[in-house]
Amino acid sequence: MCLSVQANELVYPEFGTVALYPSMHKPICVTQASEYGSIHRPYVVPDTTLQELVMLPQKHVKWLSSQPESVLSLEAVRHERNGVKYLPTSLDPKSTLLFIDKIIGQSLSQSLDLIQSDMYDEIRHVVDATLGIDGSTWREVNLNEALSRIIEGTGNRVLFGLSLCRNATYLLLLRVFIISMGISTLVIGQLPPWVLRPVVGVSLSVPTFIFKKLCMSYVQPLVKRRLQTVQDSASEKEVGSEGKSQDFVTQSIKSVKKFKNSIEGDVSTYLTEQFLILAFAGIATTSAAATNILLDILSAGPDLNLYETLRIEAKSVLHLENDWIAPASMKKLVIIDSTIRESLRKNTLQSRVLLKKVMPKDGVVLPDGTHVPRGTWLGVPVQAMQQDDNLYQNAQHYDPLRFVRMREQVNRANVAEVSGGEGKDLLDAAQPSDKYLSFSYGRSACPGRWFAARLLKLMIAYIVLHYDIKPLGHRPENISFGDASIPSFTTTIMNSQQGHKPSQYTPIF
C-alpha cells in the first residue's frame, strides 16, 4: 500500500500491538479509535483485506455523503465488501439497488399506515406462540432466536401475506438461507481478494444456492399468481378496487412496471430473487437490532426501572384494540422511540459506514486539503463516532431517555436545533443525521428504516405490556467480526405471560 499525502498528512495509528504500515510513518500509539475524536483528522486503519482504508472525522460526513458516484463509489465498495461475485444470484447489483429503493420507497414506506394492522396482528400471533401464553409459569427462551422468529413472521406477513408467513417449512428454509447468506457476505468481504476469497467464496455459495432455490419454490408460485392478476385487465380493476387490502407483492409488481430499464429473462424469477434478497437484508438487520435493544432494556440498572417505564407509556397510549392499528399511536410512544434510537446509537451493526471508493484518476482532495489517491476507500468510524463525548454527553453510557430529554429541550426552546444541531424532527429512531449513522446517511440511508422502526415499536410495546421478563445481571458483550458487531445469540431469558389473553381482542385495561 502506498498512500500519497499532500497538504495535510494522514494519521497512521497503531492498534494494540499491531502496527499499521510501519514503513510509511512512525505510528501514533492509541488503544481505541475513539481517541482520534479530539484530532479531527483523517486516519488510516488496518483492514484484513489489505485494502487502503481511510477514516474521516465527523465533520466530513456531509461532504462524504454528497459526493457523486463518479467521484466516490458506494457500489464499488458494496461489490467487494459483500462478495457479490460469489453470491448465488443472477441479479445485477445496480438492478437490486434500484429495486429496493423503488419498492421500499413506493410500495412499503408510503403504505406503512395501511399495513400497520397486519404488522400488529402478526406480532401478536408470533410473540404469543414464541414466548407462550401460560401466565402460571416462567419459561426460558433464547432471546435472539425468539426475536428472529418474530421479525421473520412479521416481515413475511407484510411481504407475502398469510399464505407464507405461517408456513413452518418455508420459514425454516428462509431462516437457513438468511444465515447462509449472512455468513457468506460477512466472511467473504473480510478476506483478501486473491487465493482465499475465491476458495471460500465458492465453498460458501453452494449451500446458499441450495436454500435459495428451496425458498424460491415457495415464493415463485405466489409471484406468478400476482403477475397474472396484474396482467389481466379485468383483474386489474378488481385489484385496484381492493384499496387498502392490496398486498405488497402486487404493489411491487406495479412499481416494477414503471422501471425505465427492462427486465431480462423470466420476470417471475427476477422478482422472486429480488424479494428474497429484500427479505434477507430486512430480516437479518432488524433481528440483530431487536436483539441489541432487548439486551439493553433487560440489562438496564434497577435505578432506571426501564421495563416498567416502557410498560407505563405503552399502557397510557394503547388503551384499546384500535389504538394498536392507529398510526397516531406510534408517534406518542416517545420513550420507546428514544430507547430504540439509543440502542442503535450505542450498538451499531457495523463499526464503519459510508464506505466509498475514490474513483478519479487524480484522486480526491478532502475538505481539509488532504489528498487521497485513486482506489482508496473512505469511510466513517461510526461505532467510535457515536460514542464520542464531543457529540453526545456521557456517550459511552446507555441512556434510554437521552432523546426524550433532547425533544423536551426543543419544545422548551421552540427552536429547530439543540444539543449539537439535532432538531426535533431529527430525533426519531429512524431519522438519520450527520451524528447518527445507524441507518447510514444521505443517499445511502436505509430505505426500509421507517418500516423497521415501526415494527420494533409495535413489538416492544406488545412485549412489555403482555409479558414479565426477568432482568439480566449484565449486558452480554457483542461479538466483533471484521466490521460487523453481532449481538449475543446464546443469551436466554425467563418470561411469563401476564395472565390475560390478547388473542381475544380485549382491552389492555
Secondary structure as UniProt FT lines:
FT   STRAND          13..15
FT   TURN            16..17
FT   STRAND          18..19
FT   TURN            22..24
FT   STRAND          28..30
FT   HELIX           33..38
FT   STRAND          43..44
FT   TURN            48..49
FT   STRAND          53..55
FT   HELIX           58..60
FT   HELIX           61..66
FT   TURN            69..71
FT   STRAND          72..73
FT   HELIX           74..81
FT   TURN            82..83
FT   HELIX           84..86
FT   HELIX           93..103
FT   HELIX           104..108
FT   HELIX           109..111
FT   HELIX           112..131
FT   TURN            135..136
FT   STRAND          139..142
FT   HELIX           143..160
FT   HELIX           162..165
FT   HELIX           168..188
FT   TURN            189..190
FT   TURN            193..195
FT   HELIX           196..231
FT   HELIX           233..241
FT   HELIX           243..245
FT   HELIX           248..256
FT   TURN            257..258
FT   HELIX           267..299
FT   TURN            302..304
FT   HELIX           306..317
FT   HELIX           321..324
FT   HELIX           327..332
FT   HELIX           334..346
FT   STRAND          353..358
FT   TURN            361..362
FT   STRAND          364..365
FT   TURN            367..368
FT   STRAND          371..372
FT   TURN            374..375
FT   STRAND          377..380
FT   HELIX           382..385
FT   TURN            386..387
FT   TURN            389..391
FT   TURN            393..396
FT   TURN            400..401
FT   HELIX           402..413
FT   TURN            419..421
FT   HELIX           424..426
FT   TURN            429..430
FT   TURN            434..435
FT   TURN            438..439
FT   HELIX           442..444
FT   TURN            447..448
FT   HELIX           449..466
FT   STRAND          467..469
FT   STRAND          479..481
FT   TURN            482..483
FT   STRAND          484..486
FT   STRAND          492..497
FT   HELIX           502..504
//
